[in-house]
Each structure stands twice: as structure tokens, then as C-alpha cells.
Amino acid sequence: MSRRVSYELLSEQLGAPLPDDRETRRRLYALTARAIKERLPDRQQAVVRLCILEGQTVRQAAKRLGVSASTISRERKRALATLANALEYAMELLR
């Protein structure tokens, strides 16, 4: 899956439209990658990578990480909430 498609999926999951301006979008991608690395614990990073960026199902991610599907769902929800807050702040900075 390409990076562009991955960020479109993440944007869709967060309910945040991507900006039309190419440079603003590039900067938003960079801020998002930074937020994932700096704000999310390792397990939540793995869940974002598997479920959102790679498009795996909750069950597939659970099997791959050796945890229950409910753990994946819970970590995904927490990660998306953290990223939504980070992206909201980033969008304010980019305006």
C-alpha cells in the first residue's frame, strides 16, 4: 500500500479531510508520522500500522501481535483519539 493511500485511510478513520494544497499535505504527513512515533506507545503504533496503514482486520492484527481482538480494538480506539488530537493541533499550526 502506498504512503498516499495509507494517509488517506488514516484521514478517513480520523474523520479529518486532507488539505488540497500539496505542500500543506506533505507537512501534515510529516507531522502525522512524528505524532505516531512520539505520542503512541509501541503497541498502539503497531496497531495503527497493521489495521490502518496496512489494512489488516482486527483479527489478523490480533493474531500477528499475539493478543485478543478486543485488545486490538481498544488500542486502535485509543491511538485514533490521540492522533485526532495531534492532527487537530497540527492543522491549526498549518493555517
N, C-alpha and C positions, 0 to 999 in steps of 0.2 A: 504494500500500500504506500502510495507516495505521501510525502510530508504534507503537501497541499490538501489532499483528501483527508488525511488524518486530522489536520487542524479544522477542516470544515466539519468533520464528525464531532470533534470536541466542542466547537462553537455551537453546533446543533444541540448537543447534550446539555450545554450550559444555558441555552436559550438566548445566546448573545450573537447578534448578527456580526459578520465580519465586515470591516470597513471596505469601501470601494477603492480608496486610494492605495496603490501598490506599496509605497514607502511606509505608510501607516500600518498596513497589513504586515509587512516584513518586521517592523518594530514590535508589533503585537505578538507575532510568532516568537520573537526573541524573549520578550517578557514572559510569555506563557511557559516556554521551556525553562526559563530561570525560576519561575514560580513552582513548577513541578519539582525541580531539583532542590530548591531551598525550603519550600514550605510543606512538602509532603513527606511523611515517613516512608521508609523503604517499601513496605508492603503496599501502601497506597500508590506509590509510584509504579509498582509492578501491576497493580490492578488497572490503573489508567492506561499503561502501555498495552496490556493484554486485551482489556474489554473495550477500550475506546479507540486507541490508536491502531491496534491490530484487528479489531472487530470480532474478537472471540466472545463466545457466550459465557454467561456466569458459570455454568457447569464446566465448560472447558477450562476456564481460568482457575476454578477451584481445584480441578484435577491436577493441573500443571503446577499449582502452588502448594498442593497437599493440604488444603483447608476445605471447610464446608462452603457450600454455595451461599449460605446466609452470611458467612464472614465476608465473602467477596461482595455481596450486595451492600452490606453495612459499610465496608471500606470504600466502595465506589461512591456511595452517597456522601460520605464524609469528604472524600477527595474532591468531588464536584462542588460541594459547598465552599471548600477552601479556595478552589480555583475560581469559582464565580466571584468571590470577594476580591481576589487578586486581580482578576481581569477587569472588574468594575473600576478598581483603583487605577489600573493601567490605562483604561480608556479615558479616564478623567485627565491623566497626565498627557495623553496624546492629543487632547483637544486644544 
